[in-house]
């Protein structure tokens, strides 16, 4: 019995080392207003936190979602063209904190992607004019430059900022093929570089959400509702070197077009799983990668068997 208990505890520790985090997303296909969900990215299980609404308005097209450095969740609504903080407890929005967006080139069909950087910048992408914007806390949008792909999801990591975008799988109601690919974007010029296509583990989708977790793993959630079909969303982990997607889970809900997992991460030591070097001026912090953790687990497991083996 002692041996079983020790092995069980070791198994729990390795599961926690490799487990997926939780994230937040908005179901944008609800009839009576968008609803905020807390999602277990490992299993796809979701918890309804409530309608995204203020005392005077119900938001019906929340396309962008991201945490700022203080852990406050922010949303971008394409219908009302507004920026606002969202309570992760119940989805409510303080009316006095809603900021109207201004400076955009299009008043509809933006399908926003959204992310905060370590420097506090809020970046947003618009499919309507294929552009990257920087948005101030007052809602003023400044166009940085054109994107050479229909990007509806953004995620930033590290200092200096490494900005990534996810292309649409299909184009709107037409269902025509689009960019099923991961891109890296220059935050200063919006110059876009292809990282790679998602591959076969990602099903067709129309829009998506994108976010890094605290450890530098890049996650995506896809909206598979369109062409008369309402299919559950998929949760993907993306490879930063190749762009290939690994299917992690399928949700019970449809219509997820945004994803926020953690506040801006990698700010002290810029090191992603794709192997970029850290920011100058910060000392390296030694740590184990995934293979190191697995090796440590196996060593502990073997040591446990040796130490607990029956003796005469």
Secondary structure, 3 states (H helix, E strand, C coil): CHHHHHHHHHHHHHHHHHCCCEEEEEECCCCCCCEEEEEECCCCCEEEEEECECCCCECCCEEEEEECCCCCEEEEECCCCEEEEECCCCCECCHHHCEECECCCCCCCCCCEEEECCCCCEEEEECCCCEEEEECCCCEEEEEEECCCCEEEEEEECCCCEEEEEECCEEHHHCEECCCEEEEECCCCCCEEEEEECCCCCCCCCEEEEEECCCCCEEEEEEEEECCEEEEEEEEEECCCCCCEEEEEECCCCCECCCECCCCCCCCCCCCCCCCCCCCCCCCCCCCCHHHHHHHHHHHHHHHHHHHCCCC
